[in-house]
Amino acid sequence: MITLVTLPSAFGLRNVSPFCLKVEMALTHLGLDFDIKTEADPRKTPKGKLPYLIIDGEKLADSELIFEKLDNISQGGLYGKLTPEEKAMGTAFTRLAEDHLYWLGVASRWLDDDWFPHIVEGFFGFIPGIVRGFASRSARKEVAKTFHLQGLGRHTLEEQKRFAGRDLQAIADIVSKHNYIVGDRLTVYDFIVAGMLSGFMDNQPPTWLSDIANGYPSLRQYLEQIQREVGVRGSGSL
Ligand SMILES: N[C@@H](CCC(=O)N[C@@H](CS)C(=O)NCC(=O)O)C(=O)O
């Protein structure tokens, strides 16, 4: 039995973390038997982040390492039929989505003064009221520090929006021509990119990043198509 441990639903998203959603998509696509457990406190996980998988009694953290494992146990079910060029292109889009666009998504939720109250309710609602404000404000300081160290936090909001637009345009240009990220067919990279897009585009209420992403009809069409094909949606509740 496999257990996928994810964050509880929030912001209209049944799987609020794009990293958790992509793993859920992969498990479903591979037809593996699994259940989902939620953990609201990332500090209680093996690497301080979600998702992690419990497989054969062992805990395995990090979505990319989980994909390696799933590929192994499914005899190449995720990466097996990809050409080196497809893997190269897919890896580049993975890094764009997870190491650049993702951080703009984090900032659009955590560092926008008007949006932050939703973070307090969505992520810290499980903490008793008296310490909730303190815990959420101190986590926000950590996010701001990390965003600054990452580099994107040194730019103005207008500049951050332009960076986001360039990332989204790159994805839109590919999927509007090919329907998928690589190889004109559904691959593991669609779980990664569509999982990430769902986190912004289905997020309620919308953030500034949701507004930019939802301005691309081709991205909405792509997101709907991938969710339909895989049979896993980002919105709703667990
Ligand atoms: N590289 C990790 C990233 C996972 C990640 O950043 N998860 C976020 C939720 S979207 C998290 O748990 N953040 C909690 C924290 O940083 O304290 C993966 O691919 O699994």
The ligand as an ORCA input file, in Angstrom:
! r2SCAN-3c Opt
* xyz 0 1
  N      11.302     20.048     -3.862
  C      10.109     19.734     -3.088
  C       9.315     21.018     -2.862
  C       8.074     20.779     -1.992
  C       7.535     22.080     -1.425
  O       8.101     23.178     -1.595
  N       6.409     21.948     -0.708
  C       5.837     23.097     -0.040
  C       4.323     23.106     -0.249
  S       3.943     23.589     -1.905
  C       6.063     22.991      1.440
  O       5.877     21.931      2.026
  N       6.475     24.092      2.081
  C       6.585     24.139      3.503
  C       7.769     24.907      3.971
  O       8.642     25.258      3.150
  O       7.828     25.146      5.183
  C       9.292     18.688     -3.827
  O       9.412     18.599     -5.054
  O       8.571     17.916     -3.180
*
